[in-house]
Amino acid sequence: MKMRELEAKTGVNRETIRVYFREGLLPEPSRPARNVADYGEDHVRAILSVRKLQRDSGMTLPQIKATLDGSGPRRPLGASAFQHLENLVAARVGVEERMVSVESMLETNPKARIDAHALDKIGVVSLVRNGDTELMSLTDAGLVGIWGRMRRVGFDEEHGFPPEIVDYYIEAAEYVAGKEARLFLERVEGSIAEDEAAAMLEFALPTMLDFFGVIRLKAFLRNIGQKTRTGSEIEPIPLRRDC
């Protein structure tokens, strides 16, 4: 969307939006050509979050910037302020709601439409229909792209790997994410500073994804080893040892 559309969607004039950019509160727009800027839903969410923090928490723009940079004043974190910071952190860690069409993905991934429908059916991605056009968020398009790369190395229907086979990830992801959210909120709400909470989330979200990936790799190799050594059915082998 262009600046005038961004103004209309947020109710914030372009001069104020430019101030937000100068303060480092908004992600940079995409620039398809010189002197052309395209804004997305991540900009809408970030702008509205800044406005809410100003109105509801009484924070100035430098305070909001300092909070996100991990150098802000120590103010106890309340639940309502955290909900607003969530949107700002999401934009900074790359969770983008800007919409792309499925058709635009077909050139690089000929099976993109098939995969998008399959993953939408099991709840991994969310397809939005606008007339004859099918859209998904940029983040969801990334998931479809990942499965496209899996196809290229042999994870396809011919070998018994349709996209729907990953439905077990949903339950696992919901469980892990729910546990993470509960633990985080139990320990930070009303007890640590806003700057610490924002810095922790911005660092922890991608870092703990890597941490979980290594644990999963270890568990996978143990289970594969069990099957190949003994020929028995795979029963999950716990990584933890009883003391």
Beta strands, then each sheet from edge to edge (+ up, - down):
strand 1: 30-33
strand 2: 36-38
strand 3: 99-101
strand 4: 128-130
strand 5: 133-137
sheet 1: 1+ 2-
sheet 2: 3+ 5- 4+
end
